[in-house]
Amino acid sequence: MMSDFIPVNEPLLNGNELKYVQECIETGWISSEGPFVKRFEKEFASRVGRRHGIAVCNGSVALDAAVVALDIGQGDEVIMPTFTIISCAAALVRAGAIPVVVDCDPKTWNMDVRQIEDKITSRTKAIMVVHIYGLPVDMEPVIFLGEKYGMKIIEDAAEAHGLTYKDRACGSFGDISMFSFYPNKFITTGEGGMIVTDDDHLADRCRSLRNLCFQSKRRFVHEELGWNFRMSNIQAALGVAQLERLDESIAKKKYVGRRYNELLSDISGIQLPLPKMDCAENIYWIYGIVLDNDIPFDAEEAMRRLAKHKIGTRPFFWPMHEQPVFHRLGLFQNESCPVAERLARRGFYIPSGLTLTDTQMEKVAEALKDILKLQCLNLTTE
Ligand SMILES: Cc1ncc(COP(=O)(O)O)c(C=O)c1O
């Protein structure tokens, strides 16, 4: 479909996707029993440097399974960033655990790891780290605290395929780590997710939880409640094809990031993504923009104005401690995380999909200049 609207994301499926999906249909292997599932698990886990991969039907349920597999339950506290998707806190709350949030760093937008130690209590069982928007969490202090206080690490690398921290793959740091394969990710299976771990016992637990906790002894007798979180062979076929092209996808996103940096660097009033930290280079999963405080409108208004220029956008995350659903459960009363609160109100992201062209990026940059320039004119005429 050709139109002059620039979507925030479009998946790219021009490798072996069709061939492998056709193979599923021709052989009749369409369920989770098919061979692409095992192949995807093996190849993906090996790419991240982990012993086990457990494919599931999306990233959110990977978090549910991870929490239960680690025996995190009633009354256990888990420290996590407030600036993330609801899936992270929801998995904890559903298991009866208590999410304890920290604010984020205003430059990297990742959790501020310096705030973790103050939040540790005798009930803290784990830290859930979440790599945000293309840069990693500073993992060394997290690993140090995990060891010092005997806490497990759950690593949400949903957005971080191919991202490294100190030359080591994100997704290789958690007792359990997970990824998402939603269409806006570096690798997509339509819907899908992957749990990775080096621990044989945790891998068995996740496999069992994913598959209704069927037992080998007598299939329909259950000792524990699980879920059907299985990934189909058709999804895994897409995943194998997408994994073959991961390096190209990362290179393209980095190019988009660099090009936007050039195009937008002379616009005042906006904060752009940090290109690199000491420990990592940005892989620009998305290209985020944060409006300075002196721009007299918020992200919602900026997105409305860009929509008039036919530019697709998405708002930044809304912090966990400001979620009505958690307030109703009595969580996060009087919690304040000013950095995340500001990012939620002043941050949004612009098109950065794998099909984006140079001309489209130039159009986005022009539109951004226009909506910010108009504002300056309004200010000077007032
Ligand atoms: C950080 C993070 N965690 C978890 C998820 C959940 O993944 P899914 O959409 O596959 O359920 C996402 C989804 O985008 C995410 O960005």
The ligand as a Gaussian input file, in Angstrom:
#p B3LYP/6-31G(d) Opt

LIG

0 1
 C       10.514000      -3.628000      27.528000
 C        9.416000      -4.536000      27.070000
 N        9.124000      -5.629000      27.803000
 C        8.157000      -6.479000      27.442000
 C        7.416000      -6.284000      26.300000
 C        6.307000      -7.215000      25.986000
 O        6.466000      -7.902000      24.780000
 P        5.195000      -8.369000      23.926000
 O        4.635000      -7.170000      23.241000
 O        5.774000      -9.343000      22.946000
 O        4.225000      -8.999000      24.834000
 C        7.701000      -5.178000      25.488000
 C        6.935000      -4.970000      24.264000
 O        7.111000      -4.154000      23.439000
 C        8.716000      -4.264000      25.893000
 O        9.013000      -3.172000      25.154000

